[in-house]
């Protein structure tokens, strides 16, 4: 769990570096790339979702979805890209993180086209999706998928618009069995945006960061009315959900705990700024406003 939290915080930290994907390096060639390497799990999901999966020849060490992506060769990740392996696969497009300056320079020297990924908020998921569609020759498929995501998000907005926004703490990482090393959503980034669309009012909305390492004292001071803890990975059993919920009993003075409004939401794709983001927002909205049907 600690390894997951560290990785997730590192990924969220990347979001503050920019707002839209940038094509860099040797720039994209006129022809459609046929040998793509993706070092960004969210963009790997996008590639497969728009039909560019057959063009993907390798992915990062953390790619697990969809199953077809998990079977591709692995070439390292954010902090440890396997440059030798990347070059041996003769890519004609490499998708990099904005912070991978060393790798980007090596790709530029080799005249290998780069899609340099820099992400910020929920709206930029759609911007990125459309851009990767143009970059890979799947414009129409990307536009259809982006349009579907927009419609679903708008439906959630319409569903929750008339309801009072509940003061919510959104937790995405902590030590199992304790309330230590807790990471929660700050007031910027796609997790914050997802919560707002779902009809929540982030209790850390005033903190201009993607994530906050929150102490129990800080949570007591913020006094959320609802606590939503998202757990990325296989769905938890009922027993595990009960155990995780019981961990919060140590903060009995918090309104959310006192009113039994602590919710554990588990599954895959909950904290990934990719094609499954609309489904994640729908789940959050279902927790915050379960009695409000979609128009």
N, C-alpha and C positions, 0 to 999 in steps of 0.2 A: 504493500500500500504506500509506504514512504517513497519507494522508487517511482510509483505512478504519480504521486503528488508532485515530486520534483520535476518529472518530465512535463506534466501538465502545466505547472507554473512557468517552466521554461518556454513552452509553446505559447502560452498566453502573453508572456513578456514580449514575444516577437510582434504581437499585434500592435504595439504602440509605435512601431517604426515607420508606419505608413498606412495608407488607406486603400490603395488600389494595386492590382498586380502590374508589374512593369516588365516589358520585354527588354532584355539587356544582352550583354555579350556581343556575339556576332550578329544579333538580331535574327528574326525569323526569316527563313528562306521562302521563296515564292512557292515551292512545292510543299505538299502536305507531309509533315514528318511521319515516318513509318517505324522509327525505333526510339521510343520515348522512355526516359528514366525519370521517375518521380520520387523525390525525397520528402514529399509533403503528403501525409496520409489523407488529409481532407481533399486535396486535389487528385490523389489517386482515385478516391471514391467518385469524384466528378468525372474523371476520364471514363471509368467503366459505366457510369450512369448515362453518359451521352453517346455511348457506342464506340468509344475510342480504346476500349480494352485490348483488342487485338494488336494495337500499335504499341502497347506497353511491354517493354522487354525486361524491366527491373524496377524494384520499388525499395522503399526504406525498410529498415529493420523492424519498424513498428506498424507496418501495414498488415491489418488482419481482416479488412473488409473491402470489397466483397470477397468470398472465398477464392474466386479466380485470381484476385490480386495477391492473396496470401501465398499462392503457389509460385509466384514469380521469383526469380533470383533476388537476393537481398544485397544492397550496396551501402550499408551503414545508414546513418541518420544525421540529425542536426549537428552533433558535436564530433562525430567520427565517420564522415563519408569516406568510403573506400575508393579513393581516386583511381588507383590502378585498375580495380574491377570495373569502374565506370567507363574508363577509356577502352578497356578490352571488349566491351559490348558495343562499341562503335555507335553511340547514340546520335541521332540527328535533332534531338531536343532534350534538354535536361531541365527539370523543374526544381528550383532551389529555394531555400529560405532567404529572406532578405539579409540575414546576418552571416551567411556563408561566403564572406568576401574572398577568402583564400581559394576556395573551390571555384568561385566565379571567375577569378583571374586566370586560373589554369584552363578553364573551359574557353575563355576568351582568346587566350593564346593559341589554343587548338582550333579556333574558329568554329566552335560548336554552339549552335543557337541555345539561348537560355530563356526560360520563363521564370522571372524573379518574383517570388510570391511575398507580398506584404499585405497583411490583412488587419482590419480594425473592427468594424461592427457588423451587425446582422445584415444591413443593406449591402455590404461589400461581399457577402457570400454570393449574391446574385451578380454583382459586377464581375467577380472572379469567374463565376460559371460561364457567363457570356464570353469573357475574354479567352478562356481556355477552349471554348467551342470554336472561336475564330482561329485560334492558334493551331488547332488540330484538324480543321476541315469538317467540323461538326456544328456549324453555326445553327442550323435549323433545329437539331436535336437539343442543343443547349438552350435555345430560345424557348422551346416548348417546355422543357423542364423548369427553367426560371419562371416562366409564366404560371406554371402549376404551383410552384412554391409560393409565388406572390399571391395567388388566389387563396391558398390555404391560410397564409398569414393574415390576409385581409379579413377572411371569415372569422378568425380568432379575434382580431381587433373589434369587429362588429359585435361579436358575442359578448365581449367583456367591457365594451365602451361605457355602458350605462351602470356598471357595477362599481362600487367604491374600491379603489386600489388598496389591497391589503399590504400592510407594512411587513415585508418578507425578508428573511435571511436566506440567501441561496448558498449552500455549502457544497463544494465539489471535492473536498479531500480532508481526511483526518485519520489519526491512528485508530485502528479498530479497537473497540472496547474502552475507549477513552475520549476525552474532548481536547486532546493535545494535538499540536501540529495541525491546526485547523486552517484550511484555506477557503475563503468565501469570495463571492463576486464583489468587486468594487463597482464604481459608478461609470465605467466606460467598458467598451468591448461587447462582443456578441452575446456573452452570457447575461450581462446586464440588459441588453436590448431584448433578448428572448423573454426575460422575466417581465419587462415592461409590456411587451405585446400580449403576454399571457394574463395581464391584469394585476400585476404585482407592483408594489412600490418598494424599491430596494432600500433597506435601512442603511446601506453604505453608499447611497447615490451621490453623496457629497465628496466621496474620495475618488480623485481623478486617476485611478489605476485600474487595471484589469482585475487584479486579485489583491486580497488583503489577508495577511496572516493574523487571524483574530484570536484573542485570548478570551477566556470565559468572562473575565471582568469587562472586556469591551462589549461582549454580547449582552451581558446584563445591563450595561449602560444604554445600549441601542434598543433594548426591549422589543424585539420583533413580535408581531401578532401571529405570524406563521413562520415556520422553519421548514424549508424544503432541502433535503439532502439528496443530491444526485450521485449515483454510484455507477460509473461507467464499467461495463463488463457484463458477463452473464447475469441473467435475472436472479435476484436473491430468493431464497426459500422464505416461506412465511415465518419460520423460526428465526432466520437471520434478520428479517425485517423487524420482528418484535424485539430482538436483542439490540439492534442498532437504535431503535426508538427508545428503549429503556435507558440507553446511555445518557439521554438528555434529561432524565429525571434528576440528575445532579444539579440542574439549573431550574429548580421548581419555581423560583421567583419570576422567571421569564414568562410573559403573558402567553406565548405560544405553547410552552410546556404546561402551564397551569390549565389552559383550555384544551389540551390534548390535540393541538393543531401542529404536530410534528409529523412530517411525511417523508418517507424514504422512497425515492424513485430510482429503480435500477433497470439496467438494460444497456444495449449498445447504441452508439450514435447520439447520446444525450449531450455530450460536450464537444462534438466535432462540427466545425463550421463548414459543413458539406451538404450533400443532397438530402440528408435525413433531418435537416434542421426544422422543417415545418412540423414533422411528426413529434420532435422534441418539444416544440412550443405548444403543440396541442396537448401533450401530456401535462405540461406545467399548468396550462389553463384548466384542464380537467381537475387538477388538485386544488387550485385557487378558487374556481367558480364552477363546481360540479353541477349545479342546478340550472345553469344557463345554457339552453340549447343553441346550437349554431343556426343563424337565420337561414 
